[in-house]
Amino acid sequence: MTFGQQIKKWRKARGLKQKDLSRLLCVSPSTISNYENDVHMPPLDTLRRLAAVLQVPLSCLLEEEPGVQAKVLALFSGLSPAGQKKALDLLRQLATGKDPS
């Protein structure tokens, strides 16, 4: 997955339109489009703000193929708040070696 594809994926996962993201980053919507189409790469300060706004580690945006953490985060972000709480409870149980069943 390219950098632009990563931005688009995370933007949509957060329920943002290009216009919304551009407003949050103080750039034009066409700039966001250029990033998502891999026409331009944002400067480092914008890249950091982008990761913060999308609530993902910078490494998730820069990875060509997302690792396990990025996949888990993507699934987690699609859950309802109640689902996120259940997932966290289950992960805590697994991390402590307790049988979640």
C-alpha positions as a Markdown table, in Angstrom:
| # | Residue | x | y | z |
|---|---|---|---|---|
| 1 | Met | 0.0 | 0.0 | 0.0 |
| 2 | Thr | 1.5 | 3.4 | -1.0 |
| 3 | Phe | 1.8 | 6.4 | 1.3 |
| 4 | Gly | -1.2 | 8.0 | -0.4 |
| 5 | Gln | -3.3 | 4.9 | -0.1 |
| 6 | Gln | -2.5 | 4.8 | 3.6 |
| 7 | Ile | -3.6 | 8.4 | 4.1 |
| 8 | Lys | -6.9 | 7.7 | 2.3 |
| 9 | Lys | -7.5 | 4.5 | 4.3 |
| 10 | Trp | -6.9 | 6.2 | 7.7 |
| 11 | Arg | -8.9 | 9.3 | 6.6 |
| 12 | Lys | -11.9 | 7.2 | 5.7 |
| 13 | Ala | -11.5 | 5.1 | 8.9 |
| 14 | Arg | -11.8 | 8.3 | 10.8 |
| 15 | Gly | -14.9 | 9.4 | 8.8 |
| 16 | Leu | -13.2 | 12.4 | 7.3 |
| 17 | Lys | -13.6 | 13.8 | 3.9 |
| 18 | Gln | -10.6 | 15.4 | 2.1 |
| 19 | Lys | -12.1 | 18.8 | 2.8 |
| 20 | Asp | -12.3 | 18.0 | 6.5 |
| 21 | Leu | -8.7 | 16.8 | 6.7 |
| 22 | Ser | -7.5 | 19.8 | 4.7 |
| 23 | Arg | -9.2 | 22.1 | 7.2 |
| 24 | Leu | -7.6 | 20.3 | 10.1 |
| 25 | Leu | -4.1 | 20.5 | 8.5 |
| 26 | Cys | -4.6 | 24.1 | 7.2 |
| 27 | Val | -3.9 | 23.0 | 3.6 |
| 28 | Ser | -6.0 | 23.0 | 0.5 |
| 29 | Pro | -8.2 | 20.1 | -0.4 |
| 30 | Ser | -6.2 | 19.7 | -3.6 |
| 31 | Thr | -3.1 | 19.3 | -1.5 |
| 32 | Ile | -4.8 | 16.3 | 0.3 |
| 33 | Ser | -5.7 | 14.9 | -3.1 |
| 34 | Asn | -2.1 | 15.2 | -4.2 |
| 35 | Tyr | -0.9 | 13.4 | -1.1 |
| 36 | Glu | -3.5 | 10.6 | -1.6 |
| 37 | Asn | -2.6 | 10.2 | -5.3 |
| 38 | Asp | 1.1 | 10.1 | -4.4 |
| 39 | Val | 1.8 | 13.3 | -6.5 |
| 40 | His | 3.5 | 15.0 | -3.5 |
| 41 | Met | 4.9 | 14.0 | -0.2 |
| 42 | Pro | 4.1 | 16.4 | 2.7 |
| 43 | Pro | 6.8 | 18.2 | 4.6 |
| 44 | Leu | 7.9 | 16.6 | 7.9 |
| 45 | Asp | 5.9 | 19.0 | 10.1 |
| 46 | Thr | 2.7 | 18.3 | 8.1 |
| 47 | Leu | 3.4 | 14.6 | 8.1 |
| 48 | Arg | 3.6 | 14.7 | 11.9 |
| 49 | Arg | 0.3 | 16.7 | 12.1 |
| 50 | Leu | -1.3 | 14.3 | 9.7 |
| 51 | Ala | -0.4 | 11.3 | 11.9 |
| 52 | Ala | -1.8 | 13.1 | 14.9 |
| 53 | Val | -5.0 | 14.1 | 13.2 |
| 54 | Leu | -5.5 | 10.6 | 11.9 |
| 55 | Gln | -4.6 | 9.2 | 15.3 |
| 56 | Val | -2.0 | 6.7 | 13.9 |
| 57 | Pro | 1.7 | 6.3 | 14.5 |
| 58 | Leu | 3.7 | 8.0 | 11.8 |
| 59 | Ser | 5.2 | 4.6 | 11.0 |
| 60 | Cys | 1.7 | 3.3 | 10.0 |
| 61 | Leu | 1.5 | 6.0 | 7.3 |
| 62 | Leu | 5.0 | 5.3 | 6.0 |
| 63 | Glu | 4.8 | 1.5 | 5.9 |
| 64 | Glu | 4.3 | -0.1 | 2.5 |
| 65 | Glu | 2.6 | -3.1 | 4.0 |
| 66 | Pro | 1.0 | -2.5 | 7.4 |
| 67 | Gly | 2.3 | -4.7 | 10.3 |
| 68 | Val | 0.2 | -6.4 | 12.9 |
| 69 | Gln | -0.1 | -3.3 | 15.0 |
| 70 | Ala | -1.5 | -1.3 | 12.1 |
| 71 | Lys | -4.0 | -4.1 | 11.2 |
| 72 | Val | -5.2 | -4.3 | 14.9 |
| 73 | Leu | -5.5 | -0.5 | 15.1 |
| 74 | Ala | -7.5 | -0.4 | 11.9 |
| 75 | Leu | -9.9 | -3.1 | 13.2 |
| 76 | Phe | -10.1 | -1.5 | 16.6 |
| 77 | Ser | -10.9 | 1.9 | 15.2 |
| 78 | Gly | -13.9 | 0.4 | 13.3 |
| 79 | Leu | -15.5 | -0.8 | 16.6 |
| 80 | Ser | -18.1 | 1.0 | 18.6 |
| 81 | Pro | -17.1 | 2.4 | 21.9 |
| 82 | Ala | -18.6 | -0.7 | 23.6 |
| 83 | Gly | -16.8 | -3.0 | 21.2 |
| 84 | Gln | -13.5 | -1.2 | 21.9 |
| 85 | Lys | -14.0 | -1.7 | 25.6 |
| 86 | Lys | -14.7 | -5.4 | 25.1 |
| 87 | Ala | -11.7 | -5.8 | 22.8 |
| 88 | Leu | -9.4 | -4.1 | 25.4 |
| 89 | Asp | -10.8 | -6.3 | 28.2 |
| 90 | Leu | -10.1 | -9.4 | 26.0 |
| 91 | Leu | -6.6 | -8.2 | 25.2 |
| 92 | Arg | -5.8 | -7.6 | 28.9 |
| 93 | Gln | -7.0 | -11.1 | 29.7 |
| 94 | Leu | -4.8 | -12.5 | 26.9 |
| 95 | Ala | -1.8 | -10.5 | 28.0 |
| 96 | Thr | -2.0 | -11.7 | 31.5 |
| 97 | Gly | -2.4 | -15.3 | 30.4 |
| 98 | Lys | -6.0 | -15.7 | 31.6 |
| 99 | Asp | -8.4 | -17.8 | 29.5 |
| 100 | Pro | -10.9 | -15.3 | 28.0 |
| 101 | Ser | -13.7 | -17.9 | 27.7 |
